[in-house]
Amino acid sequence: MGKVKKNRKGGPLTKCPPSDYPVWHNALRRAFLDRPIFFAGIITANSTDIICEEFGTIFSSIPGLLPPAEPAGYMEWALASIGQCSLPPLLQTALAIRKQAASRGRQERREVTANAFILKEPAWLAILNGMFHHSVRRLPPGKEYPPHRHWVASTPGLFETWDPWFRNCQQPDKRIPQRPVMLLNPDRIQFEIPAGLSCIICNEDTKEIVFVVFRNFSGHQGILSWAHDLQGIIFVTSSQLAGVYMKWEAEHGVPGKQKVVEALKEFDAGPKVDDDIYD
């Protein structure tokens, strides 16, 4: 019995050594020359499923010879390999189109990343960029300022306008309790973030980051349009749920939100469909 070759980790080999690459180069070139129009089409297509399947068929076509790459790397290896061969103009053009599309995609992702500060931990990007840091002390429970559940008037004029209205007029939505209006005392504010200032606010005692303010977060039109559309979806969904709640209350005389939440929990806890029956 012959000796079984193993990889560096002691497991069985799953791909051939570089010395066998020329065999696969020739096999790929023959396949491309046999069906140039077919391969030109799948190379320039957006979907990678067909091209990966086709390369998998090629790399299993020679008995006793391991493929040149892992299955996940078939397409990358094959396209890099065939790009080094002499091919008809049709296939050369197809490869050039695919390369240009990939380059555009990378550039678009870089632009989005640069415009949106995309990182796993955006706060670390702020630190690296030398953003302004400010520490505030945490006030004890019940001593927060402005206090919770108050409308805040920043000027005496606003206070005089809205305080009589809230004290004498009924709340349009009776489910929301009436809140008093308070006149803000600027001397009690620990820190007011100026317009245009990006900064990191930290807990004075623990040094933990409380929140981060990014001004001009993104100038990318695609991101701004997505955020605008998302805001509209959230508003419509919230309005629709409010309508469901009120309709339930009118028909059943029971708090609508509570019953809808209970129904959702009951549905979530119900029997699940076995995905295996679709395999």
N, C-alpha and C positions, 0 to 999 in steps of 0.2 A: 504494500500500500504506500503510495507516494506521500511525501510530506506536505501537510496543509499549510499554505502561506497565511500569515496573520499580519494585521496592521500593528502600529506602534503600541496600541493599548492592549494587544493580545487578542483582539477580536478578529473574526474572519474578514478578509478583504472584500470590499464592496465596489471597488473601482480598479481599473487596470493601471499599471505603472506607465510613466511617460513614454517608455520604449514602445508601447503598443499604440500610441496616439496616431502615427502615420496610417495604421490600418483603418482607424475610424475617420481620419481625414479623407481617405479615398472612398470609403463607404458613403460618407455624406455628399461628396462631390458627385458620385454616380447617381445618388438619389435626386439631387438638385437638377442635374443635367437631363435625367429621364423625364422629370415633370416640372419644367421651369415655370410654366404659367401657374400651376397649382401652388408651388412654393412661394412665388412672388406674391400671390394673393394672401396666403396665411401669414407671411412675414410682415406685411403692411396692415394687417387687421388689428383692431384694438384688443380682441379677445386672445388670450394666450392658451386657452384650453386645447384648441385644435393643434397648434404648433407643438405644444409639449407632448401631446399624445403621439404625434407623428414622429418626433425625435425619439420617444420611448420605443416605438416600433423599430426604428432603425438601429438603436443601440442594443436591441435584443435579437438582432438578425443573424449574428455570427456565433454559432455554438462554441462554447468553451472559452469565449473571450468576454471578460468583464467590461462593463460600460466605462467611459472615460470620466464620468462624474456621478454624483448622487442624483437621484431623480429630480430633486428640486433645482439642480443646477444644469439640467440637460439643455435648456434653451440658451442660457448664457454661454455655455461651452460651445455649443454647436454654431451659434451665430458668430462668436469670436473666431472659431476655427475656419468656417466657410468664408469669412471675410478675407482670409489670407490666401485663398485659392483664386485661380483664374476662372472667372465666370462670365456668362453672356451678359450683355448690357442690361437686359431686363432684370436679372437678379441683382446686378450691381446697383441699379436704381432703387430696387425694393429695399435693399440693405441700407442705402443712404437715407431713404425716407424714414425708415424705422429709427435710425440713429438720430436724425433731426427731431423726430417726435419725442424721443426719450430726452434729448437735450432741452427741448422746450418745457417738458414736464418738470425737469429738475429746476430750471430757472424760475418757473411759476411757483414751485414750492419754496424756493429760497426767498422770493419776493413776499410771499404770504408770511413766512416766518419772520422776515425782517420787519414787516409792518405790524405784526401782532405780538412780538416778544414771546414767541412760542417756545417754552421750555417746560420740562417736567415740574420745575419749581421756579415760577416766575420771580419770587422774592429774591432768589439767589442772583438772577440777572440784574435786578435792581441794585443789589449790593455791589456786584462787579462793576456796574456802571457809575458807582459813586453817588447814588441818590441821597438826598437830604434825609437824615434820621432825626426823629424827635421822640422823646420818651414822655409818657403821661402816667400819672399814678391812678390806680384803680380805686374808685370811690366805693365805700361800703354799701351793701344792699339797703335800699330805701333812701340813700343819700345822693342818688344819681342826679345830675343836672345837665340839661333840662330833665325834669321828672318824666317817668313813663306815662303814656296815655294822656298826654296834653298836646293841644295845638300850640305851636310856638309862634308868637308875633315878634318879629325882629325890631319893629319900630313902634312908638306910641300911636302913630296914625293907623297902622294895621290893627293894633289892639283895640282901639276905639271903634273901628269898623266892624270887626268880627265878634268881639266879646258880647255885645247886645244881641247879635243875631243868634249865636249859639245858646245864650241864656233864655231867649224868648221864642225861638222857632223850633219846631219839631225836626228831628233827624229824618232826612228823606228815607233812609233804610232803617227800619225799626229794629232790625236784628243787631245793629251796631250801637252800643251804648253811647250816649252823649259824652263828649269830652270837653273839659274846660279849656279856655284860652289863657295863656300866661304871657306876660311881657318879659322878654329875654333881658337878663342882666349881663352885659358883655364882660363885666369884671369877674364873673364866676366861670367863664369859659377858660379851660386850661390852654387851649391852642386853637386858633382859627387858621385853617389851611388856605393860603392865598390862591386866587385863581391862577392857573398856569403852573403851579408848583407840583411836581411829582415827588412823593416822599414816602418814607416808611415810618409807621407809628408803632412804637414798642411799649411794652409794659415796663414802667420804671423800676419795679422791684425784681421781676423775673427775667427781664431783658427779652422776653418772647415777643415775636411779631404779632401785633393785634390786627392790623390790616395794612394794605399797600395801596397807594393812590397813584394810578398811571394817567397822566394827562395826555391828550392826543394819542390814545392807545393805538389806534390804527387809522391810516389814511387809505387803506386798500378798499376800493369801491365794492368788491365782492363781499368782503367781510361786513362792511356797513350795511349793504343790502340784506344780507342774511340776518343780521341782528335786528334790523327793522321789521323784516317779515316774521321773525321769531316772536318779537314783542306783540305783533298783531295776533298771532296764533294763540299766545298765552291769554291775551285779553278776551278773544272770542271764546276760548275754552272755559275761562273763568265765568263769563257771562252765561254760557250755556248751562254750566253746573248750577249757577245761582237760580236759573229758571227751573231746573229739575227739582232743586230743593223746595222752592216756593210752591210748585205745582203739587208736590207730595204733601206739603203741609196743608194746602187748601183741600185736598181730597181725603186725607187720612187724619188730619188734626194731630199729627205727630211731627216732631222736629225733623225736617227733611234731610238735613246734612247727616244727622246721626243714623237714619235709616239707610241712606245711600252708602255710607261707610260700612255699616254692618253687612249690607248685601254684598259689597265688594269683598269683604273679608271672608264671607261664607263661600263666595265663588272661588276665591283663591285657595281655600282649604278643601275644596271639593276634590273628587277623583280626577286624576290626570290621565290623559290619553297616552297609551304606551307607544312610543315612537318606533319600537321594534317592528310593529305590524306593517310599517311602510318600507322596511328594508328589503 
